[in-house]
Amino acid sequence: MSSNIQNNNSSKKIVFVTNSSKYFFSHRISLANFLLENGFNIVAITKIDSSDKIQDKFSANFKLINWNIDRKSFYPIKELYTLIKLFFLIKQEKPDCVHSMTIKSVIYSGIVCRILGLPMVSLIPGLGTAFTYPGIIGFFLKKIAIFLYKISLNNKDFKIFFENNDNKETFIKLKILNPNNAITINGSGIDIEKFKFKPRNFQDNTKRFVLMAARLIKDKGLIEYIEAAKIIAKERSDIQFILAGEIDPGNITSFSKEEILAMLNGTQISYIGYQKNILEILEQAHIFCLPSYHEGLPVSVLEALASGAIVVTSNVPGCRDAVLNGKIGYTVQAKNPLELANAILEISNFKSYPQIGYKARLAIEEIFSSSIINNIYLNTYMKILNIKH
């Protein structure tokens, strides 16, 4: 980017709003750094997770503001206070544009930006539990979510990004937003320098490693992964299953640690907990599984594809988009552990690294790389803020 554009951007401030600093660092730090390099001032309003070492992750050129949002709360008074707090935080920062992501952050930021007359860029990273939770509770959660989305997103100055077309069409059909403001984008972007390609060894005498790395919630397909491992253990002893991830108490479908240990008892699955550097574990995996019930566009799947692991994921919105509808990975029916087990066995029977792995890496470089995604966002900001190239 030219120095002239940097000069044009030098007084422009973008405020990111999200419900978790972990999410921000894992999904948006690349974009924030890219915008900083191109002359923007960057502020992040987020709930700072106690386990994060902010000084190790955040540049001195960033401003980080704690916002005490509770993802799981439904108490009206508490939520009103959270909304009011965000209003004053954004008003105090006087941004030129707000970039919001994650459900509550998008809704609350939209309301605040409509009141303050600010443009907003939002990312809907998936429909979330509110759209998929079963029963009467799920019915009312969905109704409330739709109502709040309509209040917050129906504005001509907002640009709303979706990570797959299914989710975008759902919002359009529900008349939540203007179709002209809805844009599909291929995820958060993968750092292809960090996630280097390494074809796995599929020779006969090589033990196969299968990895699932995700938040330990029901909607990620954890039960199906465990059941598939049990099915395969009856036939093969050379396939080792690994589970990485942490409890997510902020999600209503999360398992407790005790529940996880009980489900894993008697299985051959190695549970290794949360891994700060997932790349070290990922490079050992021949197969990566994410049998999720719904996604936006799963970063974990894209990282696995980039590194050379063969992916098996659910044939649901987001997951199938990440593997280009089966062209660069395997898709199986959601909530079907037998089909998942059969796919894992099919891949495990390969005698050499499959061609699909090479196709996957090429797709990551040409479609899903962070440089491509970051530039799409940059061009969006420049149009909103009337910045000329």
Buried (B, 14 or more C-beta within 10 A) or exposed (E): EEEEBEEBBEEBBBBBBBBBBBBBBBBBBBBBBBBBEBBBBBBBBBBBEEEBEEEEEBEEEBBBBEBEBBBEEEEEEEBEEBBEBBBEBBEEBEBBBBBBBBBBBBBBBBBBBBEBEBBBBBBBBBBBBBBBBEEEEBEEBBEEBBEBBBEBBBBEEBBBBBBBEBBBBBBBEBEBBBEEBBBBBBBBBBEBEEBEBBEBEBEEEEEBBBBBBBBBBBBBBBBBBBBBBBBBBEEBEEBBBBBBBBBBEBBBBBBEEEBBEEBBEEBBBEBEEBBEEBEEBBBEBBBBBBBBBBBBBBBBBBBBBBBBBBBBBBBBBBBBBBBBEEEBBBBBBBBBBEBBBBBBBEBBEBEEBBEBBBBBBEBBBEBBBBBBBBBBBBEBBBEBBEBEE
